[in-house]
Amino acid sequence: MSSAFVKEGEYDQLKDVAPNMASLLIYLKREYGGNVRELQTRTSDKYAKEVHEMSDGLGYMINDDQQWQVVLD
């Protein structure tokens, strides 16, 4: 099967995004059509990690494997 019609980055997953805010914002803007911004940063008591609350309604943190993940607490 040819992948000639698959756009570059179409199959990117959150875990594959570089562990920095600039890369997260680029990824989220691409996923949500450019309307995502950071609302606040907090420290999760559960994970003892910095969580970035975004305007898409989710929180994101960098886990121990240096990958972005969604935080549900």
C-alpha positions as CSV (number, residue, x, y, z in Angstrom):
1,M,0.0,0.0,0.0
2,S,1.4,3.4,-0.9
3,S,1.6,6.2,1.6
4,A,1.9,8.9,-1.1
5,F,-1.3,10.5,0.1
6,V,-0.5,10.6,3.8
7,K,0.5,14.1,4.9
8,E,3.7,14.4,6.9
9,G,2.9,14.4,10.6
10,E,-0.6,13.1,10.1
11,Y,0.0,10.1,12.4
12,D,1.9,11.9,15.1
13,Q,1.0,10.9,18.6
14,L,1.3,12.9,21.8
15,K,4.0,10.6,23.1
16,D,6.1,11.3,20.0
17,V,6.1,15.1,20.6
18,A,9.4,16.6,21.8
19,P,9.2,17.2,25.6
20,N,9.1,21.1,25.5
21,M,6.2,23.6,25.4
22,A,6.9,24.9,21.9
23,S,6.5,21.4,20.5
24,L,3.4,20.7,22.5
25,L,1.8,23.9,21.3
26,I,2.6,23.1,17.7
27,Y,1.1,19.7,18.1
28,L,-2.1,20.9,19.8
29,K,-2.6,23.7,17.4
30,R,-2.4,21.3,14.5
31,E,-4.8,18.9,16.2
32,Y,-7.3,21.6,17.2
33,G,-7.0,24.0,14.3
34,G,-4.8,26.6,15.8
35,N,-7.0,27.7,18.7
36,V,-5.1,26.3,21.7
37,R,-3.1,28.2,24.4
38,E,-1.7,27.6,27.8
39,L,-4.0,28.8,30.6
40,Q,-1.9,28.0,33.7
41,T,0.8,25.8,35.0
42,R,0.5,24.0,38.3
43,T,2.2,21.2,40.2
44,S,0.3,17.9,40.5
45,D,0.2,16.5,44.0
46,K,-0.4,13.0,42.7
47,Y,2.5,13.0,40.2
48,A,4.8,15.7,41.7
49,K,5.2,17.0,38.2
50,E,4.5,20.3,36.4
51,V,1.1,20.2,34.6
52,H,0.3,22.7,31.8
53,E,-3.5,23.4,31.7
54,M,-4.4,24.1,28.1
55,S,-7.5,25.8,26.6
56,D,-8.5,22.4,25.1
57,G,-9.7,21.5,28.6
58,L,-6.8,19.0,29.3
59,G,-3.7,19.1,31.4
60,Y,-0.4,17.8,30.0
61,M,2.8,16.8,31.8
62,I,6.1,15.2,30.9
63,N,6.3,11.7,32.4
64,D,9.4,9.8,33.6
65,D,10.0,8.6,30.1
66,Q,10.3,12.2,28.9
67,Q,7.0,11.9,26.9
68,W,4.0,14.2,27.1
69,Q,0.9,12.6,28.6
70,V,-2.6,13.8,29.5
71,V,-3.2,14.3,33.3
72,L,-6.7,13.5,34.5
73,D,-6.4,14.6,38.1
